[in-house]
């Protein structure tokens, strides 16, 4: 009887754990997007109902791969879902070589350095048509290879002054259709990016409602 009770208890915890880990279904294809050099192998999520407003852990991905491809070949992750409120956990263990992450028309209100820490190879990051208001100073502290940052159609009213200053490979940014206004809405050259970075450092996109929550991670 005692063994039986322990078995039931074990199954309960096992089911609870599995219930927090979800299977993501992908449409796999070769795609090219903003400022990409050629096409990359993409997972486009097609069962967005798994994102139900809670923070979820992705257990695995399913779908029909193109010939000769596996999840290890996926460099491009794309999701458009109003159900997505938090960045999914464990994505880095499902797709181990991600370089492009696009989050489009979601309910994300915040993206943090903790969310992006598992992706040191990240080169392209798009947050389009989300209700995000703030870009923090340490957002890309773990992503030094970032080349393209797309941020159009959000509600950005505050960017910490040093948020982009350390990104030496950044060569294109797109900021149009936000609360913040710049002398131009984006840049597609390194010199143009540096001009926008300078504007941000000088307080071009500052909102007194927000304060920096971390010490400058790039100071000596």
N, C-alpha and C positions, 0 to 999 in steps of 0.2 A: 504493500500500500504506500509506504514511504517512497519507494522507488518510482511508483506510478505518479505520485504528486510531483516529485522532482522532474520527471519527464515532461509533465504538463507545463510546469514552470519554465523549463528550458525551451519548449516549443513557443511559449508566449513571448519570451525575450527574442527568440530567433525571428519570429514573425514581425515583431516590432521593429527589429533592426532592418529586415528586408523591406518592410514597408516604407522606410525612410530612403531606400535606395531604389532608383527608378531606371527603367530602360528607355532610352531615347531612340526614336526612329528617324533615320536620315534618308534624304534623297541625295545620293552621291553623284557628283558630276565635276567636270573641269570648268572653272569659271575665272573670269578676269574682272576686277573692279577698280575703284579709284587708284590711280597711280601704281598699279601692279605691273611688273615687268613680265608679260605673258600670262598664261593661265596657271591656276593652282587647283589642287584637288580639294573639293569642298564637301562638307556635311551641311545640308540645309535641314533644319529640324522640321518635321512634318506632323508631330504629335504634341503640339504646344499645350494641350490640356494637362500635361503632367506638371506644368508650372501653374500652381493653383493659388499663388499669393504667398506661399510659404517658402522657406529656404530648403531646397532639395539637394540630394546627393545623387549624381548620375552614376549608376552601377555599370552600364555598358551601352553600346550603340548597336542598333540593328539596321539592316537595309541591304540593297543589292549593289555590291561594289562593281565598279567597272573592271574589266578584265585585267588581272595582274595586280590589282590594288587591294590594300588592306587599311585598317584604321591608322596604322603607322604612317601611311602616305598622306593622311589628311593634314593639310596646313591651314585650311580656311574653314572657320566655323561661323555659320550664319543662323540667326534666329530672329523672327519677327513675331512677337506674342504680347498681347496686352495682359496676359496672365503672369508674365515674368516681372517679379518685384525685387528679387534678390539674385545676384550672380550665382550660378549653380556651382556646387562643390564637386570635386573629384574629376573635373573635366580634363585636367592635365594627365590623368592616368588612363583615360579613355583614348584621347588623342595626344600622343606624346611629343608631337613635333609641330604644334600650332604656331603660326606666324601671323595670321590674320584673324581678328575677331570683330564681327559686325553684329551689333545689337540694335535692332530697328523697330520702332513703334512698340516699345515695351512700357511697363509701368515702373521701371527703375527710377528711384529717386536719389540713389547714391551709388557711386562706384569707388572702391577704395584700393589702396596699395596692397592690402591683404588679398583682395580678389585677384589682382594681377601678378602677385608674387610668383605663382607657379609657372609663369610664361616668360622666362628670360630671353627667349628668341623672338618675342613679339615685335613685329615691324609695322603692322597696320592695325589701327584701332579706330573703329567707328561707333559712335554713339549718336544715332540719328532719330529725331522725333521721339524723345523721351522727356520726362518731366524733371530732369536733373538741373539743379540750380548752382552747384558749387564744384569747382575743381581744386582739390587740395594740393598743397606744396609737395607732398610725398607720393602723389598718385603713381608716378612712373619711376620711383626710386629703384625698382627691381627690373626695369625694362630699358636699359641703356641703348638698345639697338633700334628703338622706335624711329620710323621714318615718316609715317603719315598719320595724322590725327584729324579725324572728321567729327565735328561736333555740331552740325547744323540742326536746326529745328528743336532745340531744347529750351530750357528756361534759364540759361546761365546768366547770373547777375554778379558772380564773384569768382575770380581766379586768383589764387594766392600768387604773390609777385614772383616767386622762384619756381613755379610749377613746371615750367618748360625750359628753364635756363640751362640745365645740365644735359639736355638731349642734343648731343653734338651731331647726330645723324638725321635729325628732323629736317625734312626738305619740303614738306607740304602740310598745310593746316587749312581747315575750312570751319569758319565760325558763324556764318550767316544765319539769320533768323533766330537770334537769341536776344535776351534783354541787353546784354553788353553791345556796345557799338565801337568798332575800330575804324581807322581811316580807310581800310579796305576789309572785305569780309573773308579774306583768305589769302593764301600765298602758295605758289607752286614752284618756288625757287628757294634755295638756301638763304639768299640775301633778303628775300621777302619775309621768310620765317623769322629771321633775326630782327627785322623791323617790328614785327608783331610782338616778339618776345620782349623787345625794348619797351614797347607801349605797356605791356603787362607789368614789367618790372617798375615802371613809373606810375603804376596805379590806375591804368586806363580802365580796368575792369574790377573795381573794388566796391564792395557793399558793406557799410558799417554794421549791418545786421550780422555779418559773419566775422569770426576771428580765426587766425591760424591755430590749429589744435595741436600741432607738433612743433618742436624746435626745428630750425633749419637743418635738414639732414645732409646738406652739401657744404656747410661751413667747416673750416679747418678744425 
